[in-house]
Amino acid sequence: MQNIIEIKDGVTRHPDYRMKEPVNLNIAQGEHVAIVGPNGGGKSRLVDILTGRWPLLLNEVKYGFLTSASDLVSDHIKYITFRDSYGDSDGSYYYQQRWNSQDREITPMVRDLLPVAKDEKQKEILFNLFDIHSMLDKYIVLLSSGELRKFQLTKTLLCNPDVLIMDNPFIGLDATTRDMLHDLFRQLIETTSIQIILVLSKTDDIPSFITHVVPVDHLVCGEKQSLSQYQTSNESYHHPVLTEEKRHSILHLPYRHTLEGVKQVVQLNKVSIRYGERTILKELDWTVQIGEKWALSGKNGSGKSTLLSLVCADNPQSYACDISLFGKKRGTGESIWEIKKHIGYVSPEMHRAYLKNIPAIDIVASGLHDSIGLYKRPQPEQRHICEWWMDIFGIASLKDHNFLHLSSGEQRLVLLARAFVKDPELLILDEPLHGLDMRNRRLVKDIIEAFCARKNKTMIMVTHYQEELPQCITHSLQL
């Protein structure tokens, strides 16, 4: 079979983007490939070589796109990175922008960013699958993380690429949409000549249409193997990864704050949130008692992130609602910072807002002051607790690495350490395992379990995967 992509002894000219060994990889016509490996193992670096982003020293990448008049690789290969940013990331997006009406109106609408369809029938299939019609008049900044992924997939597939490369395409999508996306990929493979390459961190459910797997670890591109070969050798993590010593040290951490006399952490009374004609939450009553652990679920766009923005005091509409946090009614004189000092938070919105290229330990330290970016230098004892939590999450060696040079999975671990660093009374974890490999997924679950076993710790967790929920969950709310 003809090779669509062929790399022989590939070494990038720029030393900063090299793999440890020369890359040798052929992808033949009709093969659909999953690139797998641990966080920071080199998956994205390999994709950058595949797409020609970094020129090679001796042998350039050979492409077998012989049926088209265009010689531009970018016309044939489309790559969706899913770095959590809205549309074309120009650094202008900031955390909380989604909730501020005066700022969202300077951003484009979904309909303005979709290309002209080359195939009207395929366009209608995509629009129906991802419910794009209901998004067309939404400002791009208002999309939930799941809706954003649907938009990006539609935008890319409308271009009819020869090769579609996607970085973790299923994360952030509800179960129904994941199943429909699987079916869409199968349909595309059966009815077109498109070839699909997936970059996957979660490897326990590789889609059945994948024919081959390329493992990447320690910046080494392994040999391509069949899906069945890989599945027989893939390691699973059914047992705890967190050591007993570290679990014990979490359980016996000294308490930094106390909530004397507080019984109700969150109380919402008939709360409604609207944006123009759209109602996001309608007369919602919800009470979270101290020590409870809640699973928050619902389809993409159902209002989960909006609800969490009220609890975190990020949404300006919270002042117009009957909301009490930590026993105090909103709008009665307490500052946002008095609320936030009790909350540890991580979310896709937060991840996309961190565009500062500062050392990872400074990102963790920003959690002590609830700042996006570090505005106060940590004291020596504060730096020690930051290093301690980075060690708990297995990223101590990355403390002096610049944040934007880390893989997206490593960035997520840094932001998780940031959420835990001040020993919060309330943990809000919005899809915390996004982009993590199988070992790190298990590690983070173990850490959550240990932390929540401590006295009066309360948690609200959002995930679209039931197996991601820790055993400590006591209550659930579905929007």
C-alpha positions as CSV (number, residue, x, y, z in Angstrom):
1,M,0.0,0.0,0.0
2,Q,1.1,3.6,-0.7
3,N,2.4,5.5,2.3
4,I,0.4,8.6,3.2
5,I,3.1,9.8,5.7
6,E,6.7,8.5,5.7
7,I,9.4,9.6,8.1
8,K,12.9,8.1,7.9
9,D,15.5,8.9,10.5
10,G,13.7,12.1,11.3
11,V,15.6,14.6,13.4
12,T,14.4,18.2,13.8
13,R,16.8,21.0,13.0
14,H,15.9,22.8,16.2
15,P,17.4,20.9,19.1
16,D,14.6,22.0,21.5
17,Y,12.1,20.0,19.6
18,R,14.0,16.8,19.0
19,M,13.0,13.3,20.1
20,K,15.6,11.3,21.9
21,E,16.0,9.0,18.9
22,P,15.5,9.6,15.2
23,V,11.8,9.0,14.2
24,N,11.0,6.2,11.8
25,L,7.4,5.9,11.0
26,N,5.2,5.0,8.0
27,I,1.4,5.4,7.9
28,A,-0.1,3.6,4.9
29,Q,-3.3,4.3,3.0
30,G,-6.3,3.0,4.9
31,E,-4.6,2.9,8.3
32,H,-6.1,4.8,11.2
33,V,-3.7,5.3,14.0
34,A,-3.7,6.1,17.7
35,I,-0.6,7.8,19.1
36,V,-0.5,6.9,22.8
37,G,1.8,7.4,25.8
38,P,2.3,9.0,29.2
39,N,1.9,12.7,29.9
40,G,5.1,14.5,28.8
41,G,6.2,11.4,26.8
42,G,6.5,13.2,23.4
43,K,3.1,12.6,21.7
44,S,2.6,16.2,20.7
45,R,6.2,16.6,19.6
46,L,5.8,13.6,17.3
47,V,2.6,15.1,15.8
48,D,4.5,18.4,15.2
49,I,7.0,16.4,13.1
50,L,4.2,14.5,11.3
51,T,2.5,17.8,10.3
52,G,5.8,19.4,9.2
53,R,5.7,22.1,11.8
54,W,9.5,21.6,12.5
55,P,11.8,21.1,9.5
56,L,14.0,18.1,9.7
57,L,17.8,17.9,9.3
58,L,18.3,15.4,6.5
59,N,15.2,13.6,5.4
60,E,12.0,15.7,5.2
61,V,8.7,14.0,5.8
62,K,7.3,12.5,2.6
63,Y,3.5,12.8,2.0
64,G,1.5,10.7,-0.4
65,F,-1.2,13.2,-1.3
66,L,-1.0,12.6,-5.0
67,T,-4.6,13.3,-5.9
68,S,-4.7,17.0,-5.3
69,A,-3.2,20.0,-7.1
70,S,-2.2,21.6,-3.8
71,D,1.2,21.0,-2.4
72,L,0.5,22.7,0.9
73,V,0.6,20.1,3.7
74,S,-1.9,22.3,5.7
75,D,-4.5,21.8,2.9
76,H,-4.4,18.0,3.5
77,I,-3.7,17.6,7.2
78,K,-5.8,19.3,9.8
79,Y,-4.8,19.1,13.5
80,I,-7.2,19.9,16.3
81,T,-5.0,20.4,19.4
82,F,-7.9,21.1,21.9
83,R,-5.6,23.3,23.9
84,D,-8.4,24.9,25.9
85,S,-8.8,28.2,24.0
86,Y,-11.7,29.8,22.2
87,G,-11.3,29.6,18.4
88,D,-8.0,31.1,17.3
89,S,-6.2,31.8,20.6
90,D,-4.6,35.2,20.5
91,G,-4.1,35.6,24.3
92,S,-7.0,38.0,24.6
93,Y,-9.3,35.5,26.5
94,Y,-9.2,35.9,30.2
95,Y,-10.6,33.9,33.1
96,Q,-14.2,35.0,34.0
97,Q,-14.7,36.6,30.5
98,R,-17.4,34.1,29.8
99,W,-19.6,35.5,32.6
100,N,-19.1,39.2,31.8
101,S,-21.7,40.4,29.2
102,Q,-19.9,43.7,28.3
103,D,-16.7,41.8,27.3
104,R,-18.2,38.8,25.4
105,E,-19.8,41.1,22.8
106,I,-16.4,42.0,21.4
107,T,-15.9,38.3,20.5
108,P,-17.2,36.7,17.3
109,M,-20.3,34.5,17.0
110,V,-20.1,30.8,16.0
111,R,-21.6,31.4,12.6
112,D,-18.8,33.9,11.8
113,L,-16.1,31.4,12.3
114,L,-17.4,28.4,10.4
115,P,-16.0,28.0,6.9
116,V,-18.1,27.6,3.7
117,A,-19.1,23.9,3.4
118,K,-17.7,22.0,0.5
119,D,-20.3,19.2,1.0
120,E,-23.8,20.4,2.0
121,K,-24.9,16.9,2.9
122,Q,-21.9,16.4,5.2
123,K,-22.6,19.8,6.7
124,E,-26.1,18.9,7.6
125,I,-24.9,15.6,9.2
126,L,-22.4,17.5,11.3
127,F,-24.8,20.3,12.3
128,N,-27.4,17.7,13.5
129,L,-24.8,15.6,15.3
130,F,-23.3,18.4,17.3
131,D,-26.5,20.6,17.5
132,I,-24.7,23.4,15.8
133,H,-27.9,25.1,14.7
134,S,-28.5,26.1,18.4
135,M,-25.0,27.5,18.7
136,L,-24.8,29.6,15.5
137,D,-25.9,32.9,17.3
138,K,-23.9,32.3,20.4
139,Y,-20.8,34.3,21.1
140,I,-17.8,32.0,20.9
141,V,-16.8,32.9,24.4
142,L,-20.1,31.6,25.8
143,L,-19.5,28.0,24.6
144,S,-19.0,25.4,27.3
145,S,-15.8,23.3,27.0
146,G,-17.8,20.5,25.4
147,E,-19.6,22.8,23.0
148,L,-16.3,24.3,22.0
149,R,-15.0,20.8,21.0
150,K,-18.1,20.2,19.0
151,F,-17.5,23.6,17.2
152,Q,-13.9,22.8,16.5
153,L,-14.7,19.4,15.1
154,T,-17.4,20.8,12.8
155,K,-15.1,23.6,11.7
156,T,-12.3,21.2,10.8
157,L,-14.4,18.5,9.1
158,L,-16.1,21.0,6.9
159,C,-12.7,21.5,5.2
160,N,-12.7,17.8,4.1
161,P,-9.0,17.0,5.0
162,D,-7.2,13.9,3.8
163,V,-5.8,13.3,7.2
164,L,-7.5,14.4,10.4
165,I,-5.3,14.5,13.6
166,M,-7.2,15.0,16.9
167,D,-5.8,15.4,20.4
168,N,-8.0,13.6,22.9
169,P,-11.2,14.3,20.9
170,F,-13.6,12.6,23.3
171,I,-12.7,14.5,26.5
172,G,-15.3,17.1,27.6
173,L,-18.1,15.4,25.6
174,D,-21.1,13.8,27.3
175,A,-21.6,10.1,26.8
176,T,-24.3,10.5,24.1
177,T,-22.1,12.8,22.0
178,R,-19.1,10.5,22.4
179,D,-21.1,7.5,21.0
180,M,-22.4,9.7,18.1
181,L,-18.9,10.9,17.4
182,H,-17.6,7.3,17.2
183,D,-20.4,6.5,14.7
184,L,-19.5,9.7,12.7
185,F,-15.9,8.6,12.4
186,R,-16.9,5.2,11.3
187,Q,-19.2,6.7,8.7
188,L,-16.5,9.0,7.4
189,I,-14.1,6.2,7.1
190,E,-16.6,4.0,5.2
191,T,-17.8,6.8,2.8
192,T,-14.7,8.9,2.3
193,S,-10.9,8.4,1.9
194,I,-10.2,10.4,5.1
195,Q,-7.6,8.9,7.5
196,I,-7.8,9.5,11.2
197,I,-5.0,9.9,13.7
198,L,-5.9,10.2,17.4
199,V,-3.6,11.4,20.1
200,L,-4.9,9.7,23.2
201,S,-4.0,9.9,26.9
202,K,-7.0,7.7,28.0
203,T,-6.1,4.4,26.5
204,D,-8.7,2.0,28.1
205,D,-11.3,2.6,25.3
206,I,-9.4,3.1,22.0
207,P,-12.1,3.2,19.3
208,S,-12.6,0.0,17.3
209,F,-12.0,1.8,14.0
210,I,-8.4,2.3,14.9
211,T,-6.2,-0.2,13.1
212,H,-2.8,0.6,14.5
213,V,-1.2,2.1,17.6
214,V,2.1,4.0,17.9
215,P,3.4,4.1,21.5
216,V,5.5,7.2,22.5
217,D,7.4,7.3,25.7
218,H,10.5,9.2,27.1
219,L,10.6,11.1,23.7
220,V,11.0,7.9,21.8
221,C,8.6,6.9,19.0
222,G,8.0,3.2,19.3
223,E,7.2,0.7,16.5
224,K,3.7,0.8,15.0
225,Q,1.7,-2.2,16.1
226,S,-1.8,-3.5,15.4
227,L,-4.6,-2.5,17.8
228,S,-5.0,-6.1,19.0
229,Q,-1.2,-6.4,19.8
230,Y,-1.4,-3.2,21.8
231,Q,-4.5,-4.2,23.8
232,T,-2.9,-7.4,25.0
233,S,0.1,-5.5,26.4
234,N,-1.6,-2.4,27.7
235,E,-1.2,-1.9,31.4
236,S,-4.2,-1.2,33.6
237,Y,-4.4,0.6,37.0
238,H,-6.9,-1.2,39.1
239,H,-4.9,-0.7,42.3
240,P,-3.9,2.5,44.1
241,V,-0.9,4.4,42.7
242,L,-0.5,6.8,45.6
243,T,2.0,5.4,48.1
244,E,0.7,4.6,51.6
245,E,3.3,7.0,52.9
246,K,2.0,9.9,50.9
247,R,-1.6,9.0,51.6
248,H,-0.8,9.0,55.3
249,S,0.9,12.4,55.0
250,I,-2.2,13.9,53.3
251,L,-4.5,12.5,56.0
252,H,-2.4,14.1,58.7
253,L,-1.9,17.5,57.2
254,P,-2.4,20.4,59.7
255,Y,-5.6,22.3,59.0
256,R,-5.0,25.8,57.7
257,H,-8.5,27.2,58.0
258,T,-11.7,26.3,59.9
259,L,-15.3,27.1,59.3
260,E,-16.5,27.4,62.9
261,G,-20.3,26.8,63.2
262,V,-20.8,26.6,59.4
263,K,-23.2,23.7,58.4
264,Q,-24.2,24.7,54.9
265,V,-21.3,25.4,52.4
266,V,-23.6,26.3,49.5
267,Q,-27.3,27.3,49.5
268,L,-29.2,28.3,46.3
269,N,-32.8,29.4,46.6
270,K,-34.8,29.4,43.3
271,V,-31.7,30.7,41.3
272,S,-32.2,31.6,37.7
273,I,-29.5,32.7,35.2
274,R,-30.3,34.1,31.8
275,Y,-28.2,35.5,28.9
276,G,-30.5,37.4,26.6
277,E,-33.3,35.0,25.5
278,R,-31.4,32.0,26.8
279,T,-32.2,30.5,30.2
280,I,-29.3,28.5,31.6
281,L,-30.6,27.8,35.1
282,K,-34.2,28.0,36.1
283,E,-35.4,28.3,39.7
284,L,-32.7,25.9,41.0
285,D,-32.8,25.0,44.7
286,W,-29.6,23.3,45.9
287,T,-28.0,22.9,49.3
288,V,-24.5,21.5,50.0
289,Q,-23.9,20.6,53.6
290,I,-20.3,20.6,55.1
291,G,-18.6,17.3,54.5
292,E,-20.7,16.2,51.5
293,K,-19.1,15.1,48.2
294,W,-21.3,15.9,45.2
295,A,-21.1,14.6,41.6
296,L,-22.5,17.2,39.2
297,S,-23.5,15.9,35.8
298,G,-25.4,16.9,32.7
299,K,-25.1,17.2,28.9
300,N,-22.8,19.7,27.3
301,G,-24.3,23.2,27.7
302,S,-26.7,22.2,30.5
303,G,-25.3,24.8,32.9
304,K,-22.7,23.0,35.0
305,S,-20.0,25.5,34.6
306,T,-22.4,28.4,35.1
307,L,-23.5,26.9,38.4
308,L,-19.9,26.5,39.5
309,S,-19.2,30.1,38.5
310,L,-21.9,31.1,41.1
311,V,-20.4,29.0,43.8
312,C,-16.9,30.4,43.1
313,A,-18.2,34.0,43.1
314,D,-17.0,34.5,39.5
315,N,-20.3,35.3,38.0
316,P,-21.6,38.9,38.4
317,Q,-25.2,37.6,38.2
318,S,-24.7,35.9,41.6
319,Y,-25.4,39.3,43.3
320,A,-28.9,39.3,41.9
321,C,-29.6,35.8,43.2
322,D,-30.5,34.3,46.6
323,I,-27.2,32.6,47.3
324,S,-25.4,31.9,50.5
325,L,-21.8,30.6,50.7
326,F,-20.2,29.3,53.8
327,G,-23.2,30.6,55.8
328,K,-23.1,34.2,54.5
329,K,-25.6,35.6,52.0
330,R,-24.0,37.0,48.8
331,G,-24.0,40.8,48.7
332,T,-24.0,41.4,52.4
333,G,-20.5,42.9,52.5
334,E,-18.1,39.9,52.2
335,S,-15.4,40.2,49.6
336,I,-14.8,37.7,46.8
337,W,-11.4,36.9,48.3
338,E,-13.0,36.0,51.7
339,I,-15.1,33.4,49.7
340,K,-12.2,32.2,47.6
341,K,-9.8,31.5,50.4
342,H,-12.0,28.5,51.3
343,I,-12.2,27.1,47.8
344,G,-9.7,25.1,45.7
345,Y,-10.8,25.1,42.0
346,V,-9.7,23.7,38.7
347,S,-11.6,23.8,35.4
348,P,-11.2,23.9,31.6
349,E,-11.9,27.7,31.8
350,M,-9.0,28.1,34.3
351,H,-6.7,26.0,32.1
352,R,-7.3,28.0,29.0
353,A,-6.8,31.3,30.9
354,Y,-3.3,30.3,32.0
355,L,-1.2,31.7,29.2
356,K,1.7,33.0,31.3
357,N,5.0,31.3,30.7
358,I,6.2,31.4,34.3
359,P,7.8,28.5,36.3
360,A,5.3,25.8,37.3
361,I,5.9,26.3,41.0
362,D,4.8,29.9,40.7
363,I,1.5,28.7,39.1
364,V,1.0,26.4,42.1
365,A,1.8,29.3,44.5
366,S,-0.8,31.5,42.8
367,G,-3.4,29.2,44.4
368,L,-2.4,30.6,47.8
369,H,-3.7,34.0,46.7
370,D,-6.3,33.0,44.2
371,S,-4.6,34.9,41.4
372,I,-4.4,33.9,37.7
373,G,-0.6,34.3,37.5
374,L,1.5,35.1,40.5
375,Y,1.3,38.6,42.0
376,K,2.9,37.9,45.3
377,R,6.3,36.2,45.9
378,P,5.8,33.1,48.0
379,Q,7.6,33.0,51.4
380,P,10.0,30.2,52.1
381,E,7.5,28.2,54.1
382,Q,4.9,28.7,51.3
383,R,7.4,27.6,48.7
384,H,7.9,24.4,50.8
385,I,4.2,23.5,50.7
386,C,4.1,24.2,47.0
387,E,7.0,21.8,46.5
388,W,5.3,19.3,48.8
389,W,2.0,19.2,46.8
390,M,4.0,19.0,43.5
391,D,5.7,15.9,44.8
392,I,2.3,14.4,45.8
393,F,1.2,14.9,42.2
394,G,4.4,13.4,40.8
395,I,5.6,16.7,39.2
396,A,8.3,17.8,41.7
397,S,10.9,17.6,38.9
398,L,8.9,20.2,36.8
399,K,8.9,23.0,39.4
400,D,11.3,25.2,37.5
401,H,10.0,24.4,34.0
402,N,8.0,27.1,32.3
403,F,4.3,26.3,32.3
404,L,3.6,26.7,28.6
405,H,6.5,24.4,27.8
406,L,4.8,21.5,29.6
407,S,2.5,19.0,27.9
408,S,-1.3,19.7,28.5
409,G,-1.4,16.7,30.9
410,E,1.5,18.1,32.9
411,Q,-0.2,21.5,33.0
412,R,-3.3,19.9,34.3
413,L,-1.3,18.3,37.2
414,V,0.2,21.7,38.0
415,L,-3.3,23.3,38.2
416,L,-4.5,20.4,40.4
417,A,-1.6,21.0,42.8
418,R,-2.6,24.7,42.7
419,A,-6.2,23.7,43.8
420,F,-5.0,21.7,46.8
421,V,-2.1,23.9,47.9
422,K,-4.1,26.1,50.4
423,D,-5.9,23.1,52.0
424,P,-9.4,24.3,51.0
425,E,-12.6,23.5,52.8
426,L,-14.4,23.2,49.5
427,L,-12.8,21.5,46.4
428,I,-14.5,22.3,43.1
429,L,-13.1,19.9,40.4
430,D,-14.5,20.6,36.9
431,E,-13.4,17.7,34.7
432,P,-10.1,17.4,36.6
433,L,-8.8,14.3,34.8
434,H,-8.9,15.9,31.3
435,G,-5.9,14.9,29.3
436,L,-4.3,12.7,32.0
437,D,-2.8,9.3,31.1
438,M,-4.0,6.2,32.8
439,R,-1.5,6.2,35.7
440,N,-2.0,9.9,36.5
441,R,-5.8,9.4,36.3
442,R,-5.5,6.8,39.0
443,L,-3.1,8.9,41.0
444,V,-5.3,11.9,41.1
445,K,-8.3,9.8,42.1
446,D,-6.2,8.4,45.0
447,I,-5.2,11.9,46.1
448,I,-8.9,13.1,46.0
449,E,-9.9,10.1,48.1
450,A,-7.2,10.8,50.7
451,F,-7.9,14.5,50.9
452,C,-11.7,14.0,51.2
453,A,-11.2,11.6,54.0
454,R,-10.2,14.5,56.2
455,K,-12.6,16.2,58.6
456,N,-15.2,18.6,57.1
457,K,-13.8,18.5,53.6
458,T,-16.5,19.2,51.0
459,M,-16.3,18.5,47.2
460,I,-18.2,19.2,44.0
461,M,-16.9,17.3,41.0
462,V,-17.9,17.4,37.3
463,T,-17.1,14.6,34.9
464,H,-18.6,12.9,31.9
465,Y,-17.1,9.5,32.8
466,Q,-18.7,7.6,35.7
467,E,-15.5,5.6,36.3
468,E,-13.7,8.9,37.1
469,L,-15.8,9.5,40.2
470,P,-14.0,8.6,43.5
471,Q,-15.7,6.3,45.9
472,C,-16.2,9.1,48.4
473,I,-19.1,10.6,46.4
474,T,-22.1,10.9,48.7
475,H,-24.6,12.9,46.6
476,S,-25.4,13.7,42.9
477,L,-27.1,16.5,41.0
478,Q,-28.0,16.2,37.3
479,L,-28.8,19.4,35.3
